Amino acid sequence: MTLPTLFVPHGAPTFALRPGAAGAALVTMAQELERPKAILVVSPHWETREPTVGSATDLETIYDFGGFPDELYTLKYPAHGDAQLAQLVAQHLQDAGYAARIDTHRGLDHGAWVPLRMMYPAADIPVIPLSIKPYAGAAYHYALGQALAPLADEGFLIIGTGSITHNLRDYMICVHNNLPTPDYVPRFANWIDDQLKAENINGLIDYRKNSTDAAQAHPTEDHFMPFFVALGASGAHAKAKRFYAGVDDLVIAMDGYQFDRAVQ
């Protein structure tokens, strides 16, 4: 069984309470996929110096945020992990030259559990979390994904989560001044889609030079790096399908992508 790889939005934490159209798209997309043996999830909210794989049996629902409605802190996603499968993920990375490590305690931050709770509400598929190294850049994370690509042939559903645009300073400016969504948000999202349609992978990896909107779309790169892991893991000439396009909270492009591996 060969599965596609995914980049899905996790939105603000309140996405868990108000899933809207983006949440509905996640549910529909997941229902159309074959059931995976395991889920490898890459969230921008787990940052480490070296690639780190979570192997905990019981995955804590981590509330890595503050100041939100009380209801949010009552939500649970009782997922479980698998130490043997986590070791397999680490081995693939080590074979590719990465100093991959195992974390036996890490649970799921909101970048992971919010979308997974929508996509697989039964929480009955093993989940393996993987960290990012945000300052390493797009090329690093694309190569990291390439090292993980064989797992998609072994029944793993590789999911990167984040957002196509993520500028919280602009969110505050828009809210305080009653401004609409800035033009760069849909413009950058459409630029990304155009590059994917053209299979311009090198242009995407060098997005900060090639898009005039890149620095404003991502003042820091953390929320975009899981996109490159998912893209790299999809293999050469994968077909990108934008299964959802839209904006939440004024500045967060919630576009979701399914990358279908090319037939060999």
N, C-alpha and C positions, 0 to 999 in steps of 0.2 A: 504494500500500500504506500503510494507516494502522495503526500499531502502538499497543498500550497503553503506558502508562508504569508503572514499577515502583519499589517501595521494598522493598529486600531487606536481611536482616540480614548483617552481616559478622562478628559475634561477637568473641570474643577471638582473638588470632592462632592459638591451638591449634585453632580451628574448622577450619583447613585440614587438620589431622591427624585430627581426630575430628568429621567432619561430622554424624553422627547423623541424626535425623529431620529436622532443619531443612535439612541439606544435601541429603537425598533429595528434599525438597519443592522445593528450588531446581532440581535436575536435572529433575524431572518437569515443573515449570512451564515451564522453558526449552524443553524438547522439544515442548511444545504450541504454542509461538509460531511465527509465520512467521520465516524467517531474515532478520535485519535487514541493511540496507546498511552500517550503522555502529552502534556503541554509544557513547553519551554517558554517562559515569559520573561521578557527583558523590559524592565521599567526604568524610567529616568530617575526614579526616587531611591534607587540603591546605587550608590557611587563607591567604588573601591579603587585602590591603586593597581590591583591586578584582577583579571577576571575571576569572579568568585561565584560558585555554584551552591545553591541551597539544597541541603539533603535532609532537613527535618521531616520526621514522620507526620507530625501534626503542625500545620502551618498557621501560626497566629495571625489574626486579622489585625494589622497595625494601623492605628489612627495617627498618621504622621502629619497632622494638621491641627489647627486650633481656631477657635472663634466661630465655629459653624453651628447650625441647629443641633440641639441635644439628640434629636432622633438619629442623626448620622452616626453617633457613637454607640448606638444600640445595634446597628447592622453587623451581621456576621457572615463570613464566607468560610465554612468549616472544611477547607480543602486539606488534602493530605499529600505528602511527598513520597519519594521513593529513593532510598539511599543508593541502591544499585543503579538505577537510571541516572541519578545525579553523578555518580562516578563515571558512567559512560559519557556523559556530556563533558565532564572535566578531562577525560582521556582524549576525546577528539581535539580539545583545545591544546592539551599538552603535546599531542602528536604534531600539531601545527606550530609548535614553538612557543606557546603562551605559558606563562608561569601560573596556570590555573590552580585555584585553591577550592577547598570545600568548607562551607559554613554549616555546622550541624544544628544551628538554632534559628536561623533567619526565617521569618514569616513572610507574609505578603503585605506590602505597602499599598496605599490606595491606587497607585498607578497600575497595580496588578489586579487587586481584588475587585475594584469597581467594574471594569469591563468584564472580567471573568464571571462575576456574579450574574451579569446579564446573559452572557453567552452560554454558560454551563451552570445553571442554577442548582443542579443536583450535587455539585461538588464531588462527583464520583470518578473523576479522572485524575491521576497523579499529576501534580504541578511541580515543576522544577524552576525556581527563580534563578536568574542570572543577572549579575551587576553590569554597570557600564563604567567607562573611564572617560568622563565628559570632555576633559581638556585634551584628549588624544586625537580628537577630530574625526571627520567623516571617513577618511580612507582607512583608518584603524578599525573602525566599527564595521565597515563593509568587509574588510578582510576577516574580521572575527566571524561575521556571518558566513563567509565562504567556508571557514573551518567547520562550521556547524551543518553545512548543507547536507552531508550524508544522513543526518538524523531524520530529515524529511522523508527519506526512503525507508526509514525504520519505524514509521508510525508516529513520529513526533510532530505535533503542531507547533511551529515556531512563531511566536507572537511578539512583536515589538509594540510597545504602547507609548503614547506621548501626544504630541499635537503638531500639525503642520506649521502653525504660527503660535508663538507664546511670548507675549510682551506684557507683563503684569503692570508695569509702569504706565503703559498706554491705556490699560484697562482703568486705572485710577483716574487718569486724565479725562477719559471719556465719561466716566460716571460723574465725576465732580463738575464737569462742564456741560453735561447733558448732550454729548456728542454722539454721532452715529459711528458705526464700524468704519475705521480708517480704510482708505482705498487700497493700501498695500496688502491688507489681509487677503481678500479674494484674488488680488493680482498675483501675489506670491504663490498661493495655492494653485492657481491655474498654470503658473510657470512650471511648478513641479510636475503637474500632470502632463504638460506639453513635453517636458524632457523625458518622462517615462514613455510616452507614446512614440517618441523618436528613438528610444533605447539609447539615450545619451547619458550613459552611466558616468563617464568621466566628467561630463558637465555638471551632473548632480553632485558628485563627490566634491567638486570644486565650486559648490554653490555660492560660497561667500564672495567669490570673485566674479561669478557669472551672473548673479542676480543683484540688481541695484537695491532690491528690497530686503536682502538676506539679513543684514545687520539689524534692521528694525524688526523683522519677523522673529528673529532669534538673537536678542542681546547676549544671551548665553546659549550654548549649544545643547545642553543636556536633554531637553525635550524632543530634540530631533534625532539624536544619535540612535535610538532604537529602530528608527525608520531604516537606517543603513544596515543594521544587523539583519533585519528581515529581508531587505533587498539583496544583500550579499548571500544569504542562505537560500535564495530562490534559484541560484545558478544562472549561467549565461543564457541570454535571450528569453528570459521569463516574460510572460505576458502579464502586464499590470492592468488590473481592473479597479477603478475607483468605485467602490460600492456605495459610498456616501460622500456627499459634499455639502458643507454648511458651516455656519459660524455660531458659536455659543458665547455668551458673556462678552459680546462686542469684539473681542480680539483673538479668540481661540478658534482657529480653523479646525474643524472636527473631521476632516476628510479621512476616510478609511480606505485601505488598499488590500486587495488580494493579489498575490503574485503566484501565478500558475507556472510551474516548472515546464521548460521546453521538453518536448518528446525527443529522446535520444535516438 
